[in-house]
Amino acid sequence: MSIQLINPSDSRPLTTGTDGLSDGDKLVFPYKNGAYRIVEDDNYTENFGYQWNKFVGTQVDKVSNLDISKVRFFAETGWDKEDLTGKNILEVGSGAGRFSQIILDFTKGNLYSVDYSNAVEANFKNNGPNDRFHLFQASIYDMPFMPGQFDKVVCVGVLQHTPDVEKSVKTLISMVKPGGELVVDFYPIRGWWTKVHAKYFLRRWTKKMSNEKLYKRIENNIDWMIKATRFFSRIGLGRIVNRFIPICDIEGTIPRNLPPGQLREICILDTFDMFSPEYDQPQRISTVDGWFRKYGMTNVWSGFIPFDNCSAAVVKGKKP
Ligand SMILES: C[S@@+](CC[C@H](N)C(=O)[O-])C[C@H]1O[C@@H](n2cnc3c(N)ncnc32)[C@H](O)[C@@H]1O
């Protein structure tokens, strides 16, 4: 690996081996099922480990035969495929690896992917083994990399699920090398109505449910919820009424014209994803933009980026 690995707890250099990461002669972090394990599974992202190992390929383009992850990735980052050849890219919160796949299959960059949960196993099933791919189960706050080494850092769909979003942004910035770039997206606060939503009312209970129970509840109710959402959209009341139906945002976050089976599976996944996380902290775009500047980024751009029938709140910037 061309990236210098360190032990996040004492900053001592680590070397890679077949059985894990070593500090001198001693094995410090094991390698298991495709990933170096800096942490164990019993942390606040355990729901994501369950989710991504259940829906391993659902959002992965090469499995679903769609191009939703590819379109979203290049729309949000604006990165040029050729320009990434040989570059060191850090992806934080990689989940089942839908964007890892895009980076590995459409660029010749070296990818370092981190996730706090056991989703790393799903990611490895989708994308490993590959000499350009290095997977770590670690927290954004304690990553095993010496700061300032990455040409590109990307963090998509993650920030709102971390406990301290400002600290998460600061840590991501610390990973970018001078001249490098960071791109993040997150759930936006669009106005006072953002949290007037079935999700924010019900989450206080659903996030405490066991994964199996929550999954079953959603699966048993998904069909009538899809029908109801479609009905209210058809009669022009979708924007007002659908936020009170406890299902993911079908019109705003899922591409149109999916075959019914695929739509149903994505709806179950996205609904589980909205009810199970410990943290769900949408942010104002101006706040995240302000953190980029506060922690030294230049050429900061922020706003909504459209793709398919969806749009994402994105902030990007360069390290001087
Ligand atoms: C909604 S998923 C998004 C996954 C992937 N980026 C995607 O878009 O499909 C959020 C991911 O962030 C990870 N995550 C949450 N907190 C984290 C932390 N502190 N450090 C690293 N990853 C974290 C979760 O484990 C989860 O896989």
The ligand as an SDF file (V2000), in Angstrom:
LIG
                    3D

 27 29  0  0  0  0  0  0  0  0999 V2000
  -26.6990    5.1330    4.7510 C   0  0  0  0  0  0  0  0  0  0  0  0
  -25.2330    4.1820    4.7620 S   0  0  0  0  0  0  0  0  0  0  0  0
  -24.4620    4.7400    3.2500 C   0  0  0  0  0  0  0  0  0  0  0  0
  -23.5190    3.7210    2.6860 C   0  0  0  0  0  0  0  0  0  0  0  0
  -22.9550    4.0730    1.3050 C   0  0  0  0  0  0  0  0  0  0  0  0
  -22.1430    5.2710    1.3300 N   0  0  0  0  0  0  0  0  0  0  0  0
  -24.0900    4.2190    0.3250 C   0  0  0  0  0  0  0  0  0  0  0  0
  -24.4010    5.3590   -0.0320 O   0  0  0  0  0  0  0  0  0  0  0  0
  -24.6810    3.2020   -0.0340 O   0  0  0  0  0  0  0  0  0  0  0  0
  -24.2480    4.9810    5.9970 C   0  0  0  0  0  0  0  0  0  0  0  0
  -22.9630    4.2180    6.3010 C   0  0  0  0  0  0  0  0  0  0  0  0
  -22.1490    5.0310    7.1640 O   0  0  0  0  0  0  0  0  0  0  0  0
  -21.5180    4.1900    8.0790 C   0  0  0  0  0  0  0  0  0  0  0  0
  -21.1100    4.9640    9.2580 N   0  0  0  0  0  0  0  0  0  0  0  0
  -21.8880    5.5730   10.1700 C   0  0  0  0  0  0  0  0  0  0  0  0
  -21.1310    6.1330   11.1340 N   0  0  0  0  0  0  0  0  0  0  0  0
  -19.8430    5.9070   10.7980 C   0  0  0  0  0  0  0  0  0  0  0  0
  -18.6000    6.2320   11.3970 C   0  0  0  0  0  0  0  0  0  0  0  0
  -18.5220    6.8740   12.5540 N   0  0  0  0  0  0  0  0  0  0  0  0
  -17.4870    5.8680   10.7730 N   0  0  0  0  0  0  0  0  0  0  0  0
  -17.5300    5.1800    9.5840 C   0  0  0  0  0  0  0  0  0  0  0  0
  -18.6810    4.8180    8.9850 N   0  0  0  0  0  0  0  0  0  0  0  0
  -19.8290    5.1810    9.5930 C   0  0  0  0  0  0  0  0  0  0  0  0
  -22.5610    3.1220    8.3880 C   0  0  0  0  0  0  0  0  0  0  0  0
  -22.0140    1.9630    8.9470 O   0  0  0  0  0  0  0  0  0  0  0  0
  -23.2230    2.9240    7.0450 C   0  0  0  0  0  0  0  0  0  0  0  0
  -22.6970    1.8350    6.3300 O   0  0  0  0  0  0  0  0  0  0  0  0
  1  2  1  0
  2  3  1  0
  2 10  1  0
  3  4  1  0
  4  5  1  0
  5  6  1  0
  5  7  1  0
  7  8  2  0
  7  9  1  0
 10 11  1  0
 11 12  1  0
 11 26  1  0
 12 13  1  0
 13 14  1  0
 13 24  1  0
 14 15  1  0
 14 23  1  0
 15 16  2  0
 16 17  1  0
 17 18  1  0
 17 23  2  0
 18 19  1  0
 18 20  2  0
 20 21  1  0
 21 22  2  0
 22 23  1  0
 24 25  1  0
 24 26  1  0
 26 27  1  0
M  CHG  2   2   1   9  -1
M  END
$$$$
